[in-house]
């Protein structure tokens, strides 16, 4: 599953807001966490280097309900070019957001299936013990993520931290196997906003795949969501990731008609 499904912090919104390009004068600056702040007045966004390509900036629109206009993407590109980036990549965009990114001249590089689950049921306790993620685990989790997703799509420690903070409440768990003495075999970050849950990042080291690690992590997350009385849970994954699609279907998820897309372009749009 990459990238993680971004959710809004305000779960009471149920409409998508469009924005005009008229306020797209962009100010940039580094935040204390090393993010690059991109701030048109109505479209708060930030960027950071992609782990697998430090010349590429990952742009995150902080309110997932906003639809940036083409001029926002162009302005962000100009600002990132001034900061030394040659290319930029979006997060997972909804169809309306994707339409505007294409109008700005960006190209689709990944298509994601979106799945949902209504009212997660209680599940048997996971076969492997799951443990709470602590700050000292983050470097090893980044290693697992890189092994699972490769250089192009992996998350680093800072990005994993961002995923954990993407929703008002989250649960981060990992599995340690005796055979994987050097670190965790896998981890899962789930979140909730209001009555909606999100499977935000699931990564299993290739050496531990097909050993029940992903199933244990999913069971743990869905038990937590059941206890929280969530009404609906979302997850996304690459349309050709058959193993992930099968895992989610086994846990009751169904594929939605809507798909998400990731875009890239040079910063000189």
PLY file of the C-alpha trace (Angstrom):
ply
format ascii 1.0
element vertex 269
property float x
property float y
property float z
element edge 268
property int vertex1
property int vertex2
end_header
0.00 0.00 0.00
1.73 3.13 -1.15
1.31 5.87 -0.58
-0.86 5.86 2.49
-4.42 7.16 2.12
-4.41 10.75 3.35
-7.36 11.71 5.54
-8.60 15.07 6.69
-8.30 16.00 10.35
-11.83 17.42 10.27
-14.10 14.40 9.91
-17.29 16.51 9.86
-16.72 17.77 6.29
-18.49 15.81 3.56
-17.95 18.00 0.52
-14.90 18.74 -1.59
-13.86 22.36 -1.80
-12.57 23.81 -5.06
-10.09 26.65 -5.03
-9.15 29.23 -7.61
-5.64 29.91 -8.71
-5.85 33.59 -7.84
-4.21 33.29 -4.41
-1.33 31.12 -5.49
1.48 33.45 -4.50
3.67 30.97 -2.64
5.91 31.49 0.35
8.44 28.80 1.16
10.42 28.07 4.28
11.77 25.20 6.31
9.71 24.07 9.29
11.38 22.83 12.50
10.87 19.24 11.26
12.65 19.90 7.97
9.52 20.18 5.82
9.34 22.80 3.12
6.29 24.95 3.74
4.19 25.84 0.67
1.48 28.25 1.71
-1.09 29.81 -0.61
-3.72 31.31 1.65
-6.43 28.70 0.97
-4.33 25.63 0.14
-1.91 24.74 2.94
0.72 22.34 1.65
4.24 21.21 2.39
6.98 19.20 0.74
9.96 17.08 1.68
12.63 15.12 -0.18
11.70 11.67 -1.46
13.95 9.07 0.23
14.86 7.31 -3.01
15.57 10.51 -4.96
16.73 13.59 -3.07
16.20 15.75 -6.17
12.46 14.99 -6.03
10.08 16.67 -3.58
6.99 14.93 -2.23
4.15 17.48 -2.08
1.42 16.92 0.50
-1.78 18.97 0.50
-2.63 19.21 4.18
-6.41 19.40 3.73
-7.46 16.36 1.72
-10.81 17.98 0.85
-9.24 20.84 -1.10
-8.77 20.64 -4.88
-5.66 22.66 -5.81
-5.97 24.54 -9.09
-3.34 24.12 -11.85
-1.74 27.42 -10.84
-1.11 26.09 -7.34
0.89 23.18 -8.74
2.80 25.51 -11.05
3.57 27.92 -8.22
4.71 25.09 -5.94
6.90 23.83 -8.77
8.57 27.21 -9.17
9.21 27.46 -5.44
10.64 23.95 -5.28
12.87 24.69 -8.27
14.24 27.68 -6.38
14.89 25.33 -3.43
16.97 23.07 -5.72
14.48 20.32 -6.63
14.28 19.09 -10.22
11.05 17.08 -9.96
8.03 16.74 -7.69
5.48 14.06 -6.85
1.95 14.30 -5.47
0.35 12.12 -2.86
-2.63 9.94 -3.77
-5.16 12.25 -5.47
-8.91 11.87 -5.82
-10.37 12.08 -9.36
-11.17 15.81 -9.03
-7.71 16.57 -7.67
-6.14 14.42 -10.38
-7.98 16.33 -13.11
-6.44 19.61 -11.95
-2.95 18.08 -11.67
-3.23 16.85 -15.25
-4.37 20.31 -16.34
-1.18 21.67 -14.80
0.87 19.34 -17.02
1.64 16.55 -14.54
1.63 12.89 -15.57
0.14 9.90 -13.76
2.79 7.46 -12.52
0.73 5.21 -10.24
-2.89 4.12 -10.02
-4.30 2.93 -6.71
-7.32 0.79 -5.93
-9.48 2.17 -3.10
-11.21 -0.33 -0.84
-13.66 0.09 2.01
-15.09 -1.95 4.86
-18.33 -1.17 6.68
-18.44 -1.65 10.44
-15.36 -3.80 11.09
-16.23 -6.93 13.04
-14.25 -8.37 15.91
-11.59 -10.86 14.85
-9.69 -13.65 16.59
-6.54 -12.54 18.34
-3.60 -12.34 15.92
-1.37 -15.37 15.52
1.77 -13.30 16.11
2.14 -10.97 19.04
2.02 -7.32 18.05
3.94 -4.67 19.95
3.52 -0.96 20.38
5.72 1.21 18.15
8.14 3.44 20.04
10.37 6.20 18.72
13.43 3.96 18.84
11.74 1.59 16.38
11.46 4.19 13.60
14.89 3.62 11.96
14.23 -0.14 11.73
10.72 0.49 10.41
12.19 2.64 7.64
14.47 -0.27 6.71
11.46 -2.59 6.50
9.55 -0.05 4.41
12.43 0.32 1.96
12.75 -3.46 1.62
8.99 -3.84 1.09
8.38 -0.98 -1.35
11.77 -0.31 -2.93
13.74 2.90 -3.36
11.12 4.61 -5.50
8.14 4.36 -3.14
9.59 3.91 0.34
9.05 6.16 3.36
11.83 7.39 5.64
11.59 7.96 9.39
10.15 11.46 9.02
7.49 10.29 6.55
6.49 7.41 8.84
6.12 9.94 11.65
3.92 12.07 9.37
1.71 9.07 8.62
1.25 8.47 12.36
0.18 12.10 12.82
-2.17 12.22 9.82
-5.31 11.48 11.88
-6.47 12.69 15.29
-5.99 9.19 16.74
-3.77 6.35 15.54
-2.49 2.90 16.44
1.02 1.80 15.39
2.01 -1.83 15.89
4.87 -4.05 14.78
5.70 -7.75 14.82
9.04 -9.15 15.91
9.97 -12.66 14.79
12.75 -14.71 16.31
14.16 -15.24 12.84
14.28 -11.47 12.31
16.69 -10.65 15.10
17.87 -7.46 13.41
14.53 -5.68 13.62
10.77 -5.88 13.05
9.29 -8.23 10.49
6.54 -5.78 9.67
4.45 -2.89 10.91
1.02 -1.34 10.42
-0.14 2.21 11.10
-3.89 2.71 11.33
-5.83 5.85 12.16
-9.27 7.15 12.88
-11.08 10.45 12.45
-14.57 10.53 13.88
-16.27 7.27 12.92
-13.95 6.62 9.96
-10.83 4.46 10.05
-7.83 4.21 7.75
-5.23 1.53 7.11
-2.49 4.04 6.46
0.70 2.03 6.03
1.35 -1.71 6.03
4.85 -2.99 5.33
6.26 -6.49 5.75
9.90 -7.35 5.11
10.22 -9.70 2.10
11.98 -12.28 4.29
8.89 -12.46 6.54
6.17 -12.48 3.89
3.69 -15.36 3.85
4.38 -16.05 7.52
1.18 -14.53 8.90
2.70 -11.16 9.82
0.37 -9.05 7.67
-2.66 -11.04 8.84
-1.67 -10.51 12.49
-1.23 -6.79 11.99
-4.55 -6.45 10.14
-6.38 -8.42 12.84
-4.93 -6.15 15.51
-5.91 -2.96 13.65
-9.46 -4.13 12.93
-9.98 -5.24 16.54
-9.00 -1.72 17.62
-11.40 -0.20 15.09
-14.20 -2.51 16.23
-13.66 -1.44 19.84
-13.78 2.17 18.65
-17.18 1.52 16.98
-16.04 2.82 13.62
-18.58 2.88 10.81
-16.26 2.63 7.81
-12.61 1.85 7.07
-10.61 2.78 3.95
-7.37 1.49 2.48
-5.63 1.87 -0.87
-3.03 -0.18 -2.68
-1.52 -0.42 -6.15
-4.00 -1.83 -8.65
-1.58 -4.64 -9.55
-0.66 -5.61 -5.98
-2.53 -8.92 -6.01
-1.23 -10.07 -2.62
-2.39 -6.89 -0.85
-5.77 -6.94 -2.61
-6.31 -10.54 -1.54
-5.33 -9.73 2.06
-7.84 -6.90 2.26
-10.60 -8.92 0.62
-10.04 -11.72 3.16
-10.70 -9.19 5.89
-13.97 -8.02 4.35
-12.88 -5.05 2.23
-14.46 -4.47 -1.17
-12.97 -2.57 -4.11
-14.66 0.75 -4.82
-15.25 2.12 -8.35
-13.18 5.21 -7.56
-9.42 5.05 -8.03
-6.68 7.30 -6.70
-3.70 8.49 -8.74
-0.18 9.73 -8.07
1.42 12.32 -10.37
4.94 13.51 -11.12
6.44 16.31 -13.14
9.47 18.51 -13.42
9.29 21.55 -11.18
9.34 23.72 -14.33
5.69 23.20 -15.26
0 1
1 2
2 3
3 4
4 5
5 6
6 7
7 8
8 9
9 10
10 11
11 12
12 13
13 14
14 15
15 16
16 17
17 18
18 19
19 20
20 21
21 22
22 23
23 24
24 25
25 26
26 27
27 28
28 29
29 30
30 31
31 32
32 33
33 34
34 35
35 36
36 37
37 38
38 39
39 40
40 41
41 42
42 43
43 44
44 45
45 46
46 47
47 48
48 49
49 50
50 51
51 52
52 53
53 54
54 55
55 56
56 57
57 58
58 59
59 60
60 61
61 62
62 63
63 64
64 65
65 66
66 67
67 68
68 69
69 70
70 71
71 72
72 73
73 74
74 75
75 76
76 77
77 78
78 79
79 80
80 81
81 82
82 83
83 84
84 85
85 86
86 87
87 88
88 89
89 90
90 91
91 92
92 93
93 94
94 95
95 96
96 97
97 98
98 99
99 100
100 101
101 102
102 103
103 104
104 105
105 106
106 107
107 108
108 109
109 110
110 111
111 112
112 113
113 114
114 115
115 116
116 117
117 118
118 119
119 120
120 121
121 122
122 123
123 124
124 125
125 126
126 127
127 128
128 129
129 130
130 131
131 132
132 133
133 134
134 135
135 136
136 137
137 138
138 139
139 140
140 141
141 142
142 143
143 144
144 145
145 146
146 147
147 148
148 149
149 150
150 151
151 152
152 153
153 154
154 155
155 156
156 157
157 158
158 159
159 160
160 161
161 162
162 163
163 164
164 165
165 166
166 167
167 168
168 169
169 170
170 171
171 172
172 173
173 174
174 175
175 176
176 177
177 178
178 179
179 180
180 181
181 182
182 183
183 184
184 185
185 186
186 187
187 188
188 189
189 190
190 191
191 192
192 193
193 194
194 195
195 196
196 197
197 198
198 199
199 200
200 201
201 202
202 203
203 204
204 205
205 206
206 207
207 208
208 209
209 210
210 211
211 212
212 213
213 214
214 215
215 216
216 217
217 218
218 219
219 220
220 221
221 222
222 223
223 224
224 225
225 226
226 227
227 228
228 229
229 230
230 231
231 232
232 233
233 234
234 235
235 236
236 237
237 238
238 239
239 240
240 241
241 242
242 243
243 244
244 245
245 246
246 247
247 248
248 249
249 250
250 251
251 252
252 253
253 254
254 255
255 256
256 257
257 258
258 259
259 260
260 261
261 262
262 263
263 264
264 265
265 266
266 267
267 268
